[in-house]
Amino acid sequence: MFGYATDETDECMPLTVVLAHALNRRISELRKTGALWWARPDSKTQVTIEYASDHGAMVPRTVHSVVVSVQHSPDISLDKLRQEVMDKVSEMQVLNMAAAPLPSSNIIRLRFR
């Protein structure tokens, strides 16, 4: 775990951390409402962002990847789980959560292990 104060977000936390926390909150909400009936309480997310230097300041440029790990019921197939996460915790939600304007043409990969 790491963190530092930054002006990337209103929370003064790195954008990657803010986005990862927002994804975990979304998964938790969907689990509690039953929309992700198969999800269990343990989920982990990781967001990787590419930065560029702008006169010495590091500026978020693109969302490189999103990794989601969700403890789940054995009664759901991996293919169905992948589709549900893609549909209900979608790429556009990640981009909409971004505090800095990021290009909408970014590719976000959800990896499942």
C-alpha positions in Angstrom: 0.0 0.0 0.0 1.2 3.5 -0.8 -0.1 7.0 -1.0 0.9 10.5 -1.0 -0.7 14.0 -1.2 -1.3 15.2 -4.7 -3.4 17.7 -6.5 -4.7 15.1 -9.1 -8.0 14.8 -7.2 -10.2 16.6 -4.8 -9.3 13.9 -2.2 -5.6 14.8 -2.5 -4.9 11.2 -3.3 -3.5 9.7 -6.5 -6.0 9.2 -9.2 -5.2 5.5 -9.4 -6.2 5.1 -5.8 -9.4 7.1 -6.1 -10.5 5.1 -9.1 -9.7 1.8 -7.5 -11.7 2.7 -4.4 -14.6 3.9 -6.5 -14.6 0.5 -8.4 -14.6 -1.4 -5.1 -17.5 0.8 -3.8 -19.5 0.0 -7.0 -18.9 -3.7 -6.7 -20.0 -3.5 -3.0 -23.1 -1.6 -3.9 -24.0 -4.1 -6.6 -23.4 -7.0 -4.3 -25.6 -5.6 -1.6 -28.5 -4.9 -4.0 -28.2 -8.4 -5.4 -27.3 -7.2 -8.9 -24.1 -9.2 -8.5 -25.7 -12.1 -6.6 -22.6 -14.2 -7.0 -20.2 -11.7 -5.5 -18.7 -12.2 -2.0 -17.4 -9.5 0.3 -13.8 -9.6 -0.8 -12.9 -7.6 -3.9 -9.7 -6.0 -5.1 -9.1 -3.5 -7.9 -6.0 -2.0 -9.4 -6.0 0.9 -11.9 -2.9 1.7 -13.9 -2.6 5.2 -15.5 0.1 6.4 -17.9 1.4 9.9 -17.0 3.2 12.5 -19.1 5.5 15.2 -18.0 4.2 18.7 -18.5 6.9 21.2 -17.6 7.9 19.1 -14.6 4.3 18.2 -13.5 3.2 14.7 -14.0 -0.2 14.7 -15.7 -2.5 11.7 -16.1 -2.8 10.8 -19.8 -4.5 7.5 -20.3 -6.0 4.7 -18.3 -3.7 1.8 -19.2 -5.4 -1.1 -17.4 -7.9 -2.1 -14.7 -7.6 -5.3 -12.8 -10.6 -6.6 -10.9 -10.6 -9.6 -8.5 -13.9 -10.6 -6.9 -14.4 -13.5 -4.5 -17.4 -15.3 -5.9 -19.9 -18.2 -5.7 -18.8 -21.4 -7.4 -22.2 -21.3 -9.1 -21.2 -18.8 -11.8 -19.0 -19.5 -14.7 -15.9 -17.5 -15.3 -17.3 -16.3 -18.7 -20.5 -15.1 -17.1 -18.6 -13.4 -14.3 -16.4 -11.6 -16.8 -19.4 -10.4 -18.7 -21.3 -9.2 -15.6 -18.3 -7.2 -14.4 -17.9 -5.7 -17.9 -21.6 -4.8 -18.1 -22.2 -3.6 -14.6 -18.8 -2.2 -13.6 -18.0 -0.8 -17.1 -15.2 1.0 -18.8 -17.1 4.2 -19.1 -17.8 4.3 -15.4 -14.0 4.3 -14.8 -13.5 7.1 -17.3 -16.5 9.1 -15.8 -15.0 8.7 -12.3 -11.7 10.2 -13.5 -11.1 13.6 -11.9 -8.7 14.6 -14.8 -10.1 14.6 -18.3 -8.8 11.4 -19.9 -9.2 10.5 -23.6 -12.3 8.4 -24.1 -10.6 6.2 -26.7 -8.6 4.5 -24.0 -8.7 0.7 -23.8 -9.3 -0.7 -20.4 -8.6 -4.4 -19.9 -10.2 -6.3 -17.1 -8.1 -9.3 -16.2 -9.4 -12.3 -14.3 -7.3 -14.9 -12.7 
